[in-house]
Amino acid sequence: MDYGTLSLALVVLVAVGWVGSAGIQRQVARVERRLDRTERKLDLVLAHLGITEPEAEMPEVHAYLLKGQKIQAIKAYRERTGAGLKEAKEAVERLG
């Protein structure tokens, strides 16, 4: 095999990998959008029924808030719940 053929084969492999990766990223984005829509619908149903989700007991988050360390409290909340940054910030603001 000469260098020209080898180079062409390498380019083809990289292109195939890139196209496959883009397809997976589109699928993940589509699933995330569907999950977001589902969560919004569930939130609407819960609000309509007057059901509120109780806040979990998180003494470490409260301890950070008492010290005035809001960023640390948000980090602790995210670690404990797996929440996103916006959700964690809003929850910590409700607690504080």
Backbone as numpy.savetxt, mean C-alpha at the origin, in Angstrom:
# Nx Ny Nz CAx CAy CAz Cx Cy Cz
28.63 -19.60 -32.71 27.78 -18.43 -32.71 28.67 -17.19 -32.71
28.40 -16.27 -33.62 29.21 -15.06 -33.67 28.63 -13.98 -32.75
29.36 -12.89 -32.61 28.95 -11.83 -31.69 27.66 -11.14 -32.14
27.42 -11.03 -33.42 26.20 -10.40 -33.93 24.97 -11.19 -33.53
25.03 -12.50 -33.68 23.90 -13.36 -33.32 23.69 -13.35 -31.81
24.78 -13.39 -31.09 24.71 -13.36 -29.62 24.11 -12.05 -29.14
24.51 -10.95 -29.74 23.97 -9.63 -29.37 22.48 -9.56 -29.67
22.08 -10.07 -30.83 20.67 -10.06 -31.19 19.85 -10.91 -30.21
20.38 -12.06 -29.85 19.68 -12.93 -28.90 19.53 -12.23 -27.54
20.56 -11.53 -27.12 20.52 -10.82 -25.85 19.48 -9.69 -25.90
19.42 -8.95 -26.99 18.44 -7.88 -27.15 17.03 -8.46 -27.12
16.81 -9.57 -27.78 15.49 -10.20 -27.80 15.09 -10.64 -26.39
16.01 -11.23 -25.65 15.71 -11.66 -24.28 15.36 -10.49 -23.38
16.10 -9.40 -23.50 15.83 -8.21 -22.69 14.46 -7.64 -23.04
14.14 -7.58 -24.33 12.85 -7.04 -24.77 11.70 -7.90 -24.26
11.84 -9.21 -24.33 10.79 -10.11 -23.85 10.61 -9.94 -22.35
11.70 -9.83 -21.61 11.61 -9.62 -20.17 10.94 -8.31 -19.82
11.25 -7.25 -20.57 10.66 -5.95 -20.32 9.16 -5.96 -20.61
8.75 -6.57 -21.70 7.33 -6.65 -22.05 6.57 -7.46 -21.01
7.15 -8.57 -20.58 6.51 -9.39 -19.54 6.36 -8.63 -18.24
7.37 -7.87 -17.87 7.33 -7.09 -16.64 6.25 -6.02 -16.72
6.12 -5.38 -17.86 5.10 -4.35 -18.03 3.70 -4.96 -17.90
3.51 -6.16 -18.41 2.22 -6.83 -18.29 1.87 -7.13 -16.85
2.83 -7.57 -16.10 2.60 -7.86 -14.68 2.27 -6.58 -13.93
2.98 -5.50 -14.24 2.72 -4.22 -13.57 1.30 -3.74 -13.87
0.84 -3.93 -15.09 -0.53 -3.53 -15.44 -1.54 -4.36 -14.67
-1.28 -5.65 -14.52 -2.19 -6.52 -13.78 -2.26 -6.11 -12.31
-1.11 -5.80 -11.73 -1.07 -5.38 -10.33 -1.83 -4.07 -10.16
-1.63 -3.13 -11.08 -2.33 -1.85 -11.00 -3.84 -2.06 -11.11
-4.27 -2.96 -11.99 -5.69 -3.24 -12.16 -6.28 -3.84 -10.87
-5.57 -4.76 -10.26 -6.05 -5.38 -9.02 -6.11 -4.34 -7.90
-5.11 -3.46 -7.83 -5.12 -2.41 -6.81 -6.31 -1.48 -6.99
-6.64 -1.12 -8.24 -7.80 -0.26 -8.48 -9.09 -0.94 -8.06
-9.21 -2.23 -8.37 -10.42 -2.97 -7.97 -10.52 -3.05 -6.45
-9.41 -3.28 -5.78 -9.42 -3.34 -4.32 -9.81 -1.99 -3.73
-9.28 -0.90 -4.28 -9.66 0.43 -3.80 -11.15 0.67 -3.95
-11.72 0.29 -5.11 -13.17 0.46 -5.32 -13.96 -0.37 -4.32
-13.51 -1.60 -4.08 -14.20 -2.48 -3.14 -14.15 -1.90 -1.73
-13.00 -1.38 -1.33 -12.88 -0.78 0.00 -13.78 0.44 0.15
-13.85 1.28 -0.90 -14.73 2.45 -0.84 -16.19 2.04 -0.70
-16.58 1.01 -1.43 -17.97 0.53 -1.35 -18.26 -0.01 0.05
-17.34 -0.76 0.59 -17.53 -1.30 1.93 -17.61 -0.18 2.96
-16.78 0.84 2.81 -16.84 1.99 3.71 -18.21 2.67 3.64
-18.75 2.79 2.43 -20.07 3.40 2.27 -21.16 2.56 2.95
-21.08 1.25 2.79 -22.07 0.37 3.42 -21.98 0.49 4.94
-20.76 0.45 5.48 -20.59 0.57 6.93 -21.11 1.91 7.43
-20.82 2.98 6.70 -21.29 4.31 7.10 -22.82 4.37 7.05
-23.40 3.80 6.03 -24.86 3.78 5.90 -25.52 3.03 7.07
-24.88 1.96 7.49 -25.42 1.17 8.60 -25.04 1.73 9.97
-24.20 2.76 9.97 -23.79 3.37 11.24 -22.79 2.54 12.01
-22.05 1.73 11.30 -21.06 0.87 11.94 -19.69 1.54 11.83
-19.02 1.67 12.96 -17.67 2.23 12.94 -16.68 1.16 13.36
-15.53 1.22 12.78 -14.49 0.25 13.10 -13.76 0.73 14.35
-13.72 -0.10 15.38 -13.03 0.33 16.61 -11.52 0.42 16.38
-10.94 1.41 17.00 -9.48 1.56 16.93 -8.83 0.50 17.81
-7.82 -0.13 17.29 -7.10 -1.15 18.06 -6.29 -0.47 19.17
-6.09 -1.20 20.23 -5.26 -0.70 21.32 -3.80 -0.70 20.87
-3.19 0.45 20.91 -1.80 0.58 20.48 -1.04 1.47 21.46
-0.58 0.87 22.55 0.09 1.69 23.57 1.34 2.39 23.05
2.06 1.75 22.10 3.28 2.39 21.61 2.96 3.66 20.81
1.85 3.64 20.09 1.44 4.83 19.33 1.07 5.94 20.31
0.31 5.61 21.34 -0.07 6.60 22.35 1.15 7.16 23.08
2.13 6.29 23.34 3.35 6.75 24.01 4.10 7.77 23.16
4.20 7.52 21.86 4.85 8.49 20.97 4.08 9.80 20.93
2.76 9.71 20.92 1.95 10.93 20.88 2.13 11.75 22.16
2.22 11.07 23.29 2.42 11.78 24.55 3.76 12.51 24.58
4.75 11.96 23.88 6.07 12.60 23.78 6.12 13.66 22.69
5.03 13.79 21.94 5.02 14.77 20.85 5.72 14.28 19.59
5.92 12.97 19.47 6.61 12.39 18.32 5.59 11.81 17.34
4.95 12.71 16.61 3.87 12.31 15.71 4.36 11.40 14.58
5.52 11.70 14.02 6.04 10.88 12.91 6.33 9.46 13.39
6.92 9.33 14.57 7.17 8.00 15.12 5.86 7.27 15.40
4.85 8.02 15.83 3.54 7.41 16.09 2.94 6.88 14.80
3.08 7.64 13.72 2.56 7.20 12.43 3.31 5.95 11.96
4.63 5.95 12.11 5.42 4.76 11.73 4.99 3.54 12.53
4.80 3.73 13.83 4.39 2.61 14.69 3.01 2.10 14.28
2.11 3.02 13.95 0.76 2.63 13.52 0.84 1.82 12.24
1.65 2.28 11.29 1.79 1.57 10.02 2.37 0.17 10.22
3.37 0.06 11.08 3.98 -1.25 11.34 2.97 -2.20 11.98
2.17 -1.68 12.87 1.20 -2.50 13.60 0.02 -2.94 12.73
-0.43 -2.03 11.83 -1.65 -2.31 11.09 -1.44 -2.63 9.62
-0.29 -2.25 9.07 -0.07 -2.43 7.64 -0.76 -1.36 6.82
-1.22 -0.31 7.47 -1.93 0.77 6.79 -0.98 1.59 5.92
-1.55 2.27 4.95 -0.78 3.19 4.12 -0.49 4.47 4.89
0.33 5.31 4.29 0.75 6.54 4.97 -0.43 7.46 5.27
-1.29 7.68 4.30 -2.43 8.59 4.49 -3.37 8.06 5.57
-3.70 6.78 5.48 -4.60 6.18 6.47 -4.00 6.24 7.87
-2.70 5.97 7.99 -2.04 5.99 9.30 -2.02 7.41 9.86
-1.73 8.38 9.00 -1.70 9.78 9.44 -3.06 10.22 9.97
-4.12 9.87 9.24 -5.46 10.24 9.67 -5.84 9.55 10.98
-5.46 8.29 11.12 -5.78 7.55 12.35 -5.04 8.14 13.54
-3.76 8.46 13.35 -2.97 9.04 14.46 -3.51 10.41 14.83
-3.94 11.19 13.84 -4.53 12.48 14.15 -5.82 12.34 14.95
-6.60 11.30 14.66 -7.82 11.05 15.44 -7.46 10.67 16.88
-6.38 9.90 17.03 -5.97 9.47 18.37 -5.40 10.64 19.19
-4.68 11.52 18.52 -3.99 12.60 19.21 -4.85 13.78 19.37
